[in-house]
Amino acid sequence: MKNIAVEYKDYCDNVSKYGHPMSLESVKWLVEYINADGSIKRVADFGSGFSSFAIRKYCPNVTNNSYDTDSRWLKKTEEYLRKEGVNTDNLHYYDRNFPTDFDLIVWDLQGSGFRRTEFLAIKERFENSICIIDDCHDPSYIQMCRDLAANDGWELTEVKEVTDEFGRYVSILRRP
């Protein structure tokens, strides 16, 4: 992963905008988390982009499925993955008919209102998955996570020790 900071800068300069993709710190943490847990074999990345690239390049023992609600952005992701020489398989337009046998999901789909509402609408589909929720500096996301932990039996781990200059961090939601 020694080149990931350079790859991230290139991605922000040429594909997205700085501050839009999952933070570099969170992506590095995610790759390490996936690689450290030998049981994670199938990952779904909801919100395609740099995290899709990093999982595909730096997590060689997993199959990554990337989903997005914007077909143009999905095409942009495909072009970026191809340019970088990584696998472009399993890129999907998001709808609720996705498989439920993922070991880990990364939830970074669209913006605030949709992301929270959609996760709550389909959370039962993730009961057998580890859920990584991005952007938990946003009060609505972290409140959703805390409410699920307090009222719905989910376990919550806030990964506040891994933040960027905007205060962005991820949290882990999982069923016991």
C-alpha positions, 0 to 999 in steps of 0.5 A: 500500500505504499503508493496509496497516497499518490493514487488517492491524490491522483483520483481526487485530482482527476476523477473526483474532488478532494473531500468527496471519496472516502477519506484516505485514512478510512480507506487505509484502515478499511484495507487493513481491516479486511486483510486482517480478518481472514473470514472476509471473502465477499465485500459489497461497496455501496458507493463506487469509487476510490474504495472500490479501487483500493479493495480490488487492488489491495485486498487480493483474497476478496471478491468486491461488488461495487454498487452505485445509484448513478450510472454515469458515476459507475461508468466513471468508476469502471474507466478508472479501474480499467486505467489503473489495471484492476478488475472491472467485474461486478460493477452494478447499478444499485437497486434493492435486489442485490445478494445478501451473502456479503461478509462485509459491506461499505455503506457510502452511497449518495448523500445524507438523506438517501444514505440514512433512509435507505440503510434503515429500509434494507438493514435486515439484508445486512444482518449477516454482514459486518457493516462499515458506515462512512462519514460518521462525523455527520450527526445523522449517520452516527445517530442512526448507528447509535439508535440501531445499537440502542434499540435494535440489537446491533453492536456499534464500534466508532472508529474515531481514532482514524479521522481526516482533517474534516473529522470524517471517520467510519463506524462498524455495525454488526449483529452479535 
